[in-house]
Amino acid sequence: MKILIVGDIGGGNYYHVGDEAMFSSVVTYIREIDPSVEMVAASHNPPFTARTHAIRAVRRAYYPHRKVETAVLYTYILLNVLLRKTIGRTVSIRRLPSPAIVEEIASADCVVFTGGGNLHNYGGSDFLVNVLFYMFLPIVFRKPTLIFSQTIGPFRTNTFMDKMITRLTGIVLNSPTVEFISVRDRFFSKSMLYSIGVRHPIIQFAPDDSLFLKGEARPKVRRILSASGLSETDAYIGVSINESDAYRYRELLTEGLDSAIKKLGLHVLFIPHVYPGHDVDAAHSIRSNMKVREKAYVVDRPCLDYEVKGLTAEAELIIASRYHGAVFGLSEGVPTIALYDDYYYEIKMRGITELYGCEDWVLDLESLSSEELAETICRCWSSRRTIQSALKRADQELREMRANKDTLTYYLLGNTSAI
């Protein structure tokens, strides 16, 4: 049995903790179900993925904001699809990525797409087109396809092109080869799938796969904290802010954190979710403007997904505009304040907090003041014991809902009772 796992992964110049965590969880599922299964990853950085997960990896190419190169890439891959189906082989062209992914799809028994919020055009259509392109390839080879941990939509239909791409999304997802789609919120994503005409696959709710990721052990986490400047006795608020929010709302975040730290006597640890640069640089931009910056620290060294989850688990509170910052905090029983500044992130943040019964701790950055942020942090701190108990109860229930692993069990072992 051979499974090709496609994720928005790869590390190197852009390590995205959330995407890597969902991928890691799926790899773990498969190893737990049947260690003999051959796994191949489609990655933006195959050497990094192969080294990190001890599996074979091929390149999933994408050229953001370079339309001509992207068009050439798609034409080249489609040419190799045609060659593979007609003469049974592919052809490499110098200076273009290897067409190995075509061969891996053609020889796979099943293709799995790991999460998460890629099936939307709210911020533009380029990446959605890339996702649909790679989802189209298994259709050509008639390979069973499983799509995990998705937030579906929102879809903009303001222009003719928006409408065409939204329609194309429905056609691809409704293909007979797409057999299973799991969504990580209870209502919104299912309604989006129905609205674009998706009826064929089994559609089930399943918690984000990163919920099941095991965090790094405490001794290793303590070493990371020490390297960042915190002692073992320093209680801290973990802050995971995405790059754009950090710069756009720097004054709000700086003043709100300053005020809360002074009142509560806690430290702040910025826990980046995108390395290198990106969230790290953004965290330093906030810290450098804080009045009590001597009590604020940044995890500068690149951390893997399980290390970030371990750092999150040790926090007293979490403040996150990164979706997986909120997922990690809630799933580890840490009171979490979720921030958003647009409709897309509001859907994601309300989706995950609704699962844990803590929708009251979701804040809109656009209408938020620094005083309100500080006051919310203080309220969350004073209510933390009650919140922790509620989070643990909710988490126990969510961990029983393992539709993604059950579906893999069915495909790997033929266990029909699993789904």
Residue, then its C-alpha position, 0 to 999 in steps of 0.5 A: m500500500k502506498i499513500l501520497i500525502v500532499g500538504d502546504i509544507g516544506g520548511g526551509n525559507y517558510y516553515h509554517v507551524g500549523d500546516e506542518a502540525m497537521f501533516s505530522s499528525v497524518v503521518t503519525y496516524i498512518r504509522e499507528i495504523d499500519p507501519s508497513v505503509e509506504m508514505v511519500a510526501a509532496s512538499h515545497n522542500p523535499p529534503f527538509t520534509a524527508r529529513t524531518h519525517a523520515i519519509r520519501a518526498v517529492r516536490r510540489a512546486y508553486y511560484p507565488h506572484r509569478k504568473v508566467e512561471t506558474a503557467v509554464l509549470y502547470t503546462y509542463i506537469l500536464l504534459n507529463v500527465l499526458l505522457r504518463k497515461t499514454i506511454g507510461r513515462t514522464v520527461s524532465i526538462r532542465r531548469l524546471p522542477s522534477p515531474a516526480i509528483v506525477e509518477e507518485i500520483a500515478s503509482a499511489d493507492c490513495v492520495v491524502f491532502t492535509g489541512g487546512g484553510n486553503l480552499h477559499n479565494y477571500g484573499g486572492s485566487d492564486f493559491l486556491v488555483n494551485v491547490l485545485f491543480y494538485m487536487f485535479l491530478p489524482i482525478v486524472f489517474r482515478k485515485p481515491t482522494l481524502i481531504f482532511s481538516q479543511t475550513i472551506g470558504p469564504f468565496r468571493t464572487n465579485t468578478f467573472m474570474d472569482k465566479m469561475i474559480t469558485r465553480l471550478t472548486g465545486i467541480v473538483l471537490n465533487s469529483p467521483t475520486v474525492e471520497f472523503i472531506s473532513v471540515r474542522d468547524r461544525f457548520f460553516s464549511k459544510s454550508m460552503l460545500y453545499s453552496i458550491g454544489v459538492r454532494h458526492p463525497i462523504i463530508q464529516f466534521a473532524p477536529d483539526d488534526s494538529l489537536f492530536l499532535k503531541g507536544e515536546a517534553r517539558p525538559k526540552v521546552r525548558r531548555i528552549l525557554s532558557a535560551s530565550g531568556l526565561s527562567e523556570t519560575d517565570a510565568y508567561i503569557g504566550v503570544s502568537i501574532n501573524e506578521s500582518d497583524a503585528y505591524r498593522y496593530r502594533e500600537l494596540l498590541t504594545e499598549g495592551l500587553d504593557s498594561a496587562i503585564k504591569k497589572l498581572g506581574l507576568h512575562v510575555l513570550f512571543i511564540p512565532h508560527v512562521y520561520p525564519g523572519h516573518d513572525v519573528d521579526a514582527a514579534h521583535s517589532i512589538r517588543s521593541n515598542m513595549k515599555v516593559r520590554e525587559k519582561a518580554y521575550v521572543v523565541d528566535r530559534p526556529c522550532l518544529d511544530y511539536e516544540v511550539k506546541g510544548l511551548t504553548a502548553e507551558a503558558e498561563l494564557i495564550i493570545a493568538s491571531r495565528y489560528h494554530g496558536a489558538v488550536f494549540g492553546l485550547s487543546e492543551g487546556v490553556p485559556t486562550i484569547a483569539l484575535y481576528d481582523d477579517y472575515y476569513y480569520e473570524i470564521k476560523m477563530r469562531g470555528i475553533t473556539e465554538l468547539y471549546g465553548c469559549e466564543d466569548w474570548v474572540l476579539d475583533l482587532e479592527s474595533l478593539s482598543s488597547e484598554e479593552l485588550a488589557e481588560t480582557i487579558c486580566r479577566c481571562w487571567s482571573s477566570r483561568r481555573t474555571i476556563q481550564s476545567a471547561l477546556k479539558r472537558a471539551d477536549q476529552e470529547l473532541r479527542e473521541m471524534r477521530a474521523n480522519k484516522d478512522t477513514l485512514t483505518y478503513y482505507l489501509l485495513g478495510n475496517t468498515s466499522a471504523i467509519 
